[in-house]
Amino acid sequence: MSPLEFISTLSDWLCGATRVVIAGVGNTLRRDDGLGPEFVKRLIGLSGNIMVLDCGSVPESYVGPIRRFKPSHILIVDAADMGLPPGSFKLVYNLKIPGVSISTHSLPINFFTEYLVSQTSAKTALLMIQPKDTTLGEGLSTEVEDTVNTISKIVRDSLRKLYSG
């Protein structure tokens, strides 16, 4: 997916949004697996009916606060091995995702997203970014850092536009 395609797809997905949760998932001590928490750091300070959460590697611990927020839309950002070049990304609405490996979490992301939908009835999407390196260590690879910077700016701009009129 190109950034231009992402802008259009994100805009369509956000249509009708009243309360938005952006949840970053991942382990910052496993290099690119920490892209979710790094992504949401770039969104801190957004105003309006937006909840930005760093869910770390145990996103299931955040179901309660998300449910109490009563979101209309939930965007989960996570690393996913899709067999694509590092930094590639997809925005997925179908939460049954075959052929995607996300093995660093205590609960598979599919279970988490399906449970969120059952608890909130929110329109839920998963922004998956292909990692390059998930070995022990800190910091993102250059390819993933570039994608996180570009896509988080698009999300920030889209949310600002949504809540500015």
Secondary structure, DSSP 8 states (H G I E B T S, - for coil): --HHHHHHHHHHHHTT-SSEEEEEE--TTBGGGGHHHHHHHTTTT--SSEEEEEEET-GGGGHHHHHHH--SEEEEEEE-B-SS-TT-EEEE--S--TT-B--SSSS-HHHHHHHHHHHH--EEEEEEE--S--SSBSS--HHHHHHHHHHHHHHHHHHHHHHH-
